[in-house]
Amino acid sequence: MARFPIDEFKELATPFYFYDLTLLDRTLAEIKRTSRDERFRVHYAIKANANPGILRRIQASGLGVDAVSGGEILAAIDAGFHGEQIVYAGVGKTDAEIRLALNNGVGCFNVESEPELDIIDEIASSLGLKANIALRINPNIDAHTHEYITTGLAENKFGINLDQLPDIIEKVLRLDHINLSGLHFHIGSQITEIEPFLMLCETINRIQDEWTERGVEFKTINVGGGLGIDYADPDRHPIPDFEGYFKAFRNHLRLRPEQELHFELGRSVVAQCGSLITRVLYVKEGTTKRFAIVDAGMTDLIRPALYNAHHRIENISSPNDVKHHYDVVGPICESSDCFGKDEMLPAIRRGDFLALRSAGAYGEIMASQYNCRTLPSSYFYEK
Ligand SMILES: *Cc1c(COP(=O)(O)O)cnc(C)c1O
């Protein structure tokens, strides 16, 4: 079990996000070590967590940013990232967001449809600028067989289907205010096996070979993100297998000379450094069940309610007590507001602190004020 400075928690209002910056720094150092290749550029997918304290650390480590909205572009710039370090993706970019991105000199637009291309060209023209773009391709890789969160299948809103690529590339090459920089892919999230990434490499090799034959070369290949983490046992794998991940691309993707390979990692960068800390309000005896009712709810951490995700739960106030079964539930008026069923946990009393682990990604950033609740605060810890 991870150690928490629990004496300091007693003065704090709960729930709050606890961030272990030492672990974040170790994670960033590992990314740096394992992605050391002059052709590799790693962007942090800011949608996983845009807490300014976290962003500044990531900025200092030298990563770029993958943004999916104008708000994320501004958050990145506030944290010290330069425009050219930002890639900007999203199926529904508004005119105002495109203008903002162009005015801030973002490095690349990841374009998801043909009509979007026309609008970027039009707006860039009106500003007297040229937009660097990558075409987001739908590689039709079914990661769903492994129950990943897929985005790479043909029938979904993301990206451009492969059969439409020739027409679109032909069009891009004719547009005056668009510079075709490369191809972009993103096959899904929480991928814990290497195989889907190998399939992606194969697909990209095939596409590149076809286009080389037609005399088109791409300056950048962007393989998106999706590397998963160990939710079941965060202390066994506090840092994801970046070594294996980058090695898969180094060994299987045939990059052209001078070509850059871009990555967009979100979850794997920040998930394990964060825990949601909550206080137990009541222990309620049902007829067959015992409930631990906590002061954090689905408004603070929505992943269990939204994706049926499970975060490891620990009683950090009395870790060594005899264990009992508990359903750990929040205070929100929704039955889905439940963090765990039949959890075996050391005896829980009112006032105990529970930690919901691996909550650094898609946690705080997805918090809402449903039920007129206040948003959770954050607490930074360094050893
Ligand atoms: C969400 C997203 C990512 C990051 O995904 P993770 O699974 O958090 O690594 C990367 N690229 C794009 C386009 C995304 O939408």
The ligand as a Tripos MOL2 file, in Angstrom:
@<TRIPOS>MOLECULE
LIG
   15    15     1     0     0
SMALL
NO_CHARGES

@<TRIPOS>ATOM
      1 C1         -7.5820   10.8450  -25.5730 C.3       1 LIG1
      2 C2         -6.6080   10.9170  -26.6600 C.ar      1 LIG1
      3 C3         -5.2700   10.5910  -26.4170 C.ar      1 LIG1
      4 C4         -4.7670   10.0850  -25.0870 C.3       1 LIG1
      5 O1         -5.2540    8.8300  -24.7840 O.3       1 LIG1
      6 P1         -4.7180    8.0390  -23.5000 P.3       1 LIG1
      7 O2         -5.4400    6.7580  -23.5760 O.co2     1 LIG1
      8 O3         -5.0700    8.8350  -22.3040 O.co2     1 LIG1
      9 O4         -3.2420    7.8720  -23.6600 O.co2     1 LIG1
     10 C5         -4.3830   10.7270  -27.4670 C.ar      1 LIG1
     11 N1         -4.7830   11.1530  -28.6750 N.ar      1 LIG1
     12 C6         -6.0610   11.4770  -28.9390 C.ar      1 LIG1
     13 C7         -6.4370   11.9470  -30.2920 C.3       1 LIG1
     14 C8         -7.0100   11.3600  -27.9490 C.ar      1 LIG1
     15 O5         -8.2870   11.6670  -28.2110 O.3       1 LIG1
@<TRIPOS>BOND
     1     1     2 1
     2     2     3 ar
     3     2    14 ar
     4     3     4 1
     5     3    10 ar
     6     4     5 1
     7     5     6 1
     8     6     7 2
     9     6     8 1
    10     6     9 1
    11    10    11 ar
    12    11    12 ar
    13    12    13 1
    14    12    14 ar
    15    14    15 1
@<TRIPOS>SUBSTRUCTURE
     1 LIG1         1 GROUP 0 **** ****
